Amino acid sequence: MLSDGDRARFNGHEYPQVIPVPDEIIPGEPAPWASIEPAKRSGFTLELVEQRLRNAGQHLAHHPLPDEPAEMAAVADATSRPITTRSAVLVALFEEAGDVHLILTRRSFDLRQHRGEIALPGGRSEPGESPIETAIREAHEEVGLDPRAVRAVGWLNPIVTFASGSAIWPVVAVLDGRPSLVANPDEVDRAFTVALGHLLDEDNYAHEQWRRATPRPGADADGYFPIYFYRVPGDLIWGATGRVLTELLCLVTQSPWPDAERMWA
């Protein structure tokens, strides 16, 4: 059940997750694409997405995935350590009804970690496996996505978790059309899709700055770090998935990504 505080933060939006409460929360900034006319925040095509990936130097035809996230060496307030766990997620896109849609999952509530959270299909890499291979395999295992229907085209910036020495590679892929999804109940409570136009609606976006008593590597000089939220029917996107989607939406709309220079932890 939502607290009164959560109802106020998310305009009464209902969701089944338990969102952690940091020591301090302050409101964030408007959406990076707030200056774009609402009519121009939908109606995207896969061709346009691929072109924006090329423009950003993140299309696989010209720029391979980074082998190691630069953040590991760049954060001054964290001890550099080797990455011991490598994972990947699939940002699987398809066109329907005049817009680009993507696949999301709600993680099983029986899992020990991140239970009930909205996530992109993905998981831990097996030995010798590339991020692309991991993302496609995991999408097949979690939601039954046919690997033959997936064409990897680009990438978003890897996310680094310093506490555990792990990193996640987001792989952008395109599909010929709406896929048939079958959720694996051992891992996934629900598989669904959402249009980019829905995520770009300012009524569905929220940004907060969190601060914890224990300093977090990569936070700003005052100890704050950003958290992005997206309201979707019956749920709430946040955390690492919110971060990945914010970069994707900034890339597609050619809006400044507010955390392009921020180091993630």
N, C-alpha and C positions, 0 to 999 in steps of 0.2 A: 504494500500500500504506500502511496506517495505521501511524503510529509507536506505540510503547508509550504515549507521553504522550497521544496522541489516543484510544487505546483506553480509557485510564483516565478521561479527561474525559467520554467519551460512552458509557460502560458497554459497550465492545466493539462498539458499533453500526457497521455497515459502510456506507461511502458512497464514491463515486468522485471527489469533488471534492478540491482542494487548498485547505485552509483556511489563510489567512495567520497567521503567528505574530507577535504584537506583542512589544514589549520586556518587558512585564510583564502577567501575568494573575492576577487573584484571583477566587475564587468569588463569585457573586452571591447574590441573595436567593431564597427560595422563590417559586413561582408566585404572582402576585397573587390568584389564585382558590383558594389552598391551603386557606382556611378553609371553602370550600363543600363540602358532602358530595359524594363522588364520584358518587353516584346522580343528583345534580342538575346534573352537568356535561355532560349530553347530552340528547337528546330535544327540541332546539330546533325552532322553526318559523320560516318566513319572516315570518309575521305578527309574531312576537315581535321578530325582528331589526328590522323596520321601526319597531315601537313604541319600541325602545331608541334608534334613530336619532332619532326625534322627541324623545324625552326629552333627548337630548344636544344638540339643536339642530343636527343634522347630516343632516336629511332634506330632500331637494330640494323637497318640497312647501311647505316653510316657510322654508328657509334655503339659498340658492344656494351653490355652491362659493366658497371664498375666491379672490379674483382674484390676490392676491399673498400668499405666506406671510409671516406676521408675523415669523418668525424672522430674516428678512433685516435688519430694522431693530433687533431686540431684543437681539442678541448683542453684549455689550460688548467681547469680546476678538477680534472679527473686523471687518474693514473692510467696511462696507456697499457692495454693488455691485449693479448691475442684473442681473436674471435674463436670461441670453442663450439658454438652452436650456430648453424646456418639454416635459415628458413626462407621460404618464398611464398608469396600470395599472388593470386591471379586476378587482375583487373580485366574481367572478360566483358567485352562490349558488343552490342548488336543494335541494329536499327529497327525501329518499329514505330508506326503512327507518327512519322515525322520528327523523331528525336532519337538520340542515342540512349540506350539503357545499359545497366550493368547488373551483374549477379552478386547477391549478398546472402549471407547465412546468419541464422541465430544459433550460436553454439549451444550444445546440449546443457541443460541445467544439472546434469549428473557429472559433468567434468570437474576435475579438481581445480583447474585454473581458468580464469576468464569465463566462468559459467554464465550462460544466458546472454553473452555480449554479441553484438552485431559485428560480423567479421567478413572479410573477403575469403573465398576458398583458399586454403593453403595449409602449410605445416612444415615440419622439420625435414631438412634434406637428408637423403641417405648418402653413405660414403661414395664419393666419385660422381655424384649427381650435380648437374648444373642447376642454377635457380629456375631456368625455363622448364627443365625436366621436372623439377620438384613441383612447381606451381601447377603444371598440367596434370601430373599424376595425382596430386592431392585433390584437385578439382574433380577428377574422375572418381576418386574414392569417396569424397564427401557428398557430392551432389549428382554423380552419374554423368558428368559432362563428357561427351565422346571426344577423346584426344584428337581424332581425325578431323574434327570440326573446328579445332582451335588453331589460329595462326598468330603466333607471337610477333608483335610489331615494335614494341618499345619498352621503356622502363621508367620508373619514377625513383627518386632518391632512396637508397637504403636507410632503414631505421636502425639505430644502434642502441643496445641496452647495456650500459657499462656495468651494472651490478652483476649481471650474469655472463658478461662477455659474449653476448649473442647479437645477431643481426638478421634483419628481414629484408629480402629483395622483392619489391613489387614489380611484377611483370605485366605489361599491358598487352592484351590480345584481342583480336576481333573474331566474330562468329558470323556465319552467313545469314542467320536469322535467330528467332527466339528458340532457345534450346529446350528440350524436355529435361526437367530436373527431378531427381529422386533423392531425397535427403537420406543419408546414412544415419539411422537413429542412434548409433553408438557415439556419434560426434556432433550431429546437427539436429537441432530441434525444428528448424524451419529453413527452407530455401525459397528465396523470392527475388524479384527484380525491381529496380527503381530507375526512373528517367533522370538524366542529368538536369533537365529543366525543373524537376521537382526539388532537387538538392540546391539549385541556384535560386530558388524562391527565398527571398529574405525572411519570410515568415517561418521557414523551416530551418533557419541557420541561427546558431548562437555561439558566442566566443567568450570564454572566461580566462582569467589569469589566476593560476593557483600558486600558493606558497605553502611549504611545509616547514616545520620546526627544524628538521634535519635538512641541511642544504642539499640541493639536487644538482649534480653536474649538468652543465649546459643551461642553467637558469640565468636570468639577467642579473645585473648588479644588485638589484633589490631582492633577489631570490625568487622571482616569479617565473613561471613557465606557462605557455599557452595550451589550452584545451579547446578543441573544436567539437561542436555538437551539430547533428542534423536530425530533425524530426522526420520520421518515416511512419507510415500507417502502422499503429500498434507497437512502435518501438522507438529507440533512440540510439543513434550512432555517436560514438565518442572514442577517445583514446587513440590507439595507433591507426585504426581504420579511419577515424575522423581526420587525422593528420594526412594520410595517403590521399583521401578524397579531396581535401583542400588543395593539395598540390595539383591533382588532376584537374580540378575545376578552374584553378588559376591558369593552368597551361591552356586549357580549351578556350577560355574567355580572354586570354592574353592579359590577365590582370596580374599586378605585382604579387608574388607569393610572399606574404609577410615574414615568413621564417626561412627564407632562402639562405640567409647567413647565420641562422641560429643553429647551434649544435645540440643534437638530440641525445637524450639519455634514457 
